[in-house]
Amino acid sequence: MIEERQSISQEPCDGRPVEMLFTAQKAMSDERRMRFGLAERRAALARLALAIRKFEADIVQAMATDFGKPEAEVFLTEILPVMQEIRHSRRNLRRWMRPVHVGSTLIGFGTAGRIVPQPRGVCLIIAPWNYPFNLCLGPLVSCLAAGNSAILKPSEMTPATSGVIARLIADTFPPDLVTVALGGKEMSQALLALPFDHIFFTGSPEVGKVVMQAASRHLTSVTLELGGKSPTIVGPDADIETAASWIAFGKFSNAGQTCIAPDHVFVHASIRDRFVEALRRRIAAAYGSGMTSPYLARIVNDRHADRLGGLIADALATGGRIIVGGERQGRALAPTVLEAIAPEAAIDHEEVFGPVLPVLTYDDIETVIGRINARPKPLALYVFDRDRARVDHILAATTSGSAGVNLTIVQYVHDHLPFGGVNNSGIGAAHGHHGFRTFSHERAVLQNRFSALPLVFPPYSGRAARLIRLAKRFLG
């Protein structure tokens, strides 16, 4: 999502070039490693929580301006997850920061080993437009918890929200700890040219490849939170009302602009009609007024709205049918359900990223599994069924970044679970202790106490040779 939006300044929030801000943070990184301890990190997270509460009204208004996001949905999907992440990190930080002592080995007998988490240093966090607050400030929580500094690059496609983030950060932290760089493609390129110690990027697989290539020039470690087509399977023994409710929530929240939203649904032929009717009722109950519903966000811009309109038109031109919704006015698009999708339809191959849900019917679960495995590994996979053996078989036979059973998208806000993709859908993990580890270098420390290894130092003859042969027999 690295695109230029002229309404945003091409400078950081304090007006200094990014190179100067990076240099200032880099100059403090060695001192911060020594002095940014438990108390300082907890205090920084507490300041962030206070700032979020202070700017709540501005955040809500900014998202209404950027893409008509309902106030309740702003709290549920943007603010509360970040506040939960802060609370969880502050409560567990003492334990996370402790060195982890490890057992000995035959060769390491007489030594004491431990793993010591250290800050990586200066980090770059590039956030997308679909959850512009959550996906910018959430990684920052883990970054600060691990003792790092950060430059944040929010999306130029949500200028009002990005402006609030810049003001919030400037009001809360010194720029040598956290600062915001606003701008479009040129700003992103300038940031990616710098030798950061870690880059955390959330966006599309295509742009993720660009970020990874740029990071390779400095051998910078990366976390890539990407996306793809997240399949959903509704089995023959599914609770139909539960499936319809969770799928509608997961798909149409944020107008479907969610990287782990159900992208398409495979429904067993035996329950297909009942499921579609239940889904129709649930959509009507949640978004009765369709595209003008106050509970439905808008598409982020005209270009993305036109893309979604093109996917629907192409699906219809290749034999597809609309069974729910389809109405569109500007950036407002009603929750839409399609059926009879042809294999050559673009929507069958492209990530939808909008409130359009293809429903596909199946008879044999192995055919569905084969189709899922033939495509890039998804960020999420969902299964609705009360048959535990069938659910376990689907989970064992497929791979995805995360999986949900009889629910959707909530795995993202579970702080005890790692969140991340696999291959095309991402690299690395976030949230809770997993996020702390992502932003930490796990340093191996081995200390000699009474190691016997000098007994086998060269020359390799006599006693040394006998001891090596003895170890070989023991380990063989």
Buried (B, 14 or more C-beta within 10 A) or exposed (E): BBBBBEEBBBBBBEEBEBEEBBBBBBEBBEEBBEEBEBEBBBEBBEBBBEBBEEBBEBBBBBBBBBBBBBBEBBBEBBBEBBBBBBBBBBEBBEEBBEEEEBEBEEEBEEBBBBBBBBBBBBBBBBBBBBBBBBBBBBBBBBBBBBBBBBBBBBBBBBBBBBBBBBBBBBEBBEBBBBBBBBBBEEBBEBBBBBEBBBBBBBBBBEBBEBBBEBBEEBEBBBBBBBBBBBBBBBBBBBBBBBBBBBBBBBBBBBBBBBBBBBBBBBBBEEBBEBBBEBBBBBBBEBBEEBBEBEEBBBBBBEEBBEBBBEBBEBBBEBEBEBBBBBEBEEBBBBBBBBBBBEEEBBBBEBBBBBBBBBBBBBEEBEEBBEBBEEEBBBBBBBBBBEEEEBBEBBBEBBBBBBBBBBBBBEBBBEBEBBBBBBBBBBBBBBBBBBBBBBBBBEEEEEEEEEBEEEEBEEEEEEEBEEBEEEEEEEEE
